[in-house]
């Protein structure tokens, strides 16, 4: 029994020590914040699917910052990676929308020209 | 003996871990990541985003590895979530590349149509030259005038049609010719004065805004203004006729401002002999 409690106590101490040695993910935080800002700048909030991922990214940032303040640095690191992935996707989706619209317009114009040519 | 026991314990532990991994339910995030990756790799733009596809594949592999090692660890769900986003990003990158290619092809095709249309106009002008010669016009001067109005001239079943923008000829809702309109009309008078035996119909058109009756009246007055100007400049009044068509026969979509401006026009029709009229 005594040996068991010594072992359990040692393991717990080791785990705490491991957590404490993981530094706060400041670089990842800065990168994620930059990605979220970039998403806002390309108008991700105006494209429905991009806006969803921008919102998820913002929520992830907020959650990660709370985790950092509680010393949960490893969890914060992964939460920030998620946020950054969401922000990068939001950027791509926002940039895709005007290109898609332009292609639709060009296709319509071409159809009109073809129809005119047949007449 | 101790070694055998050690080996037995390790093998048993690996077996247990493998059994745990296979019996653990797949987290939603990992199922989504697998589906997203499958979708991305089978999308039309997949071959155009190979670098991004590779990043997505690596991310999925990391998630699968984590799932096999420790299915219950929150890290598994995190890595799977990230893998799903990477796959969606890869697909978006592929779509972008594919759409950009499509846009280039579309613009090239439009350019070809426009060149062909210009060539068609040249052919129409050539045909008009023959008609005018046979109608005993002062060929050389008349042709030079029409060439300067190239973009406004076409040939149809009615004869030679010269289309002038209503915005250039008249102020908004007005029937008096603008001073700037006279220069263009003078060019046309010079081209037409030699065509003594050909009837000229001047047709006014409006856009679809407002009451039809009012638009027909407005377009008629405008056509008459042009006809009277031509008469002042020497064209025989008895060979001309002014007609108000109102919003009928639109040549553009009245839903846009640009379309409405295009529809507000005057058409000067130099009738070919025996030509149909509206």
Interface residues (C-beta under 8 A of the other chain):
Chain A: X53 X75 X78 X79 X81 X82 X85 X86 X88 X89 X92 X93 X95 X96 X99 X100 X102 X103 X106 X107 X109 X110 X113 X114 X117
Chain B: X74 X75 X78 X79 X81 X82 X85 X86 X88 X89 X92 X93 X95 X96 X99 X100 X102 X103 X106 X107 X109 X110 X113 X116
